[in-house]
């Protein structure tokens, strides 16, 4: 580097000397260019000028190369320095222990190779196995209609007596009474609010085994918000209807029984909705 700068300086001084010699018309000697006793000719001035221009061009080019080379090295060093200063050093990422915290004495910490004295109680609490979680019992959402309020009805009740259909006695149910023999067709009903909470209506529907009318005939209907969900006719001796009716999104449920006069008539005839429930 120092030699290169020295050579660059020589070229620069030579260029200045050549141009200065032309300026003074060769009256004095400058380095290798001697003094001219007379006025130098145009050819001599041209040669010296070209020599000075050449040396000046070499000097300027070399200076530009020098600045480019060492300027790029300085930029790279500065970028590397900024990256190293931004990344944490290993010493800073691993904080040294505080001088205030005492290090454990070798005598205080038990050696892992030394077995504990079996005659002494263990200093470690026994490890108890984690109890397996017990699943909570599923809560039934089924609800008997006999436990719900009847919003509107005609001779319909929720009393538990005479709830016997086809030889089966039920603990819960809905009863519909004929109560009269005139006219020949008597309609009874009961309405319940479901509030869109239930999906199915289940139960068993049939005439009570205690009925005394011969040739009894009853039309059974189920409505969900005025939509007919069931429409069947039960006659004496028929198998009871097993209910499993979807009631999704139903607000108001209506059960309906229509008594049709048989060969004779009894005002005590009943239509039983045994174990009628929604879930």
Secondary structure, DSSP 8 states (H G I E B T S, - for coil): -HHHHHHHHHHHHHHHHHHHHHHTTT-S-BTTB---SS---HHHHHHHHHHHHHHHHHHHHHHHHHHHHHHHHHHHHHHHHHHHHHS--HHHHS----TTS----TTTS--TTS---TTS--SS------------------EEGGGS--SEEESEE---TT-EETTEE-SSEEEEE----SSSEEEEEEEEE-TT---EEEEEEEE-TT---TT-EEEEEEEETTEEEEEEEEETT---EEEEEE-TT-SEEEEEEEEE--SS--TT-EEEEEEEEE-
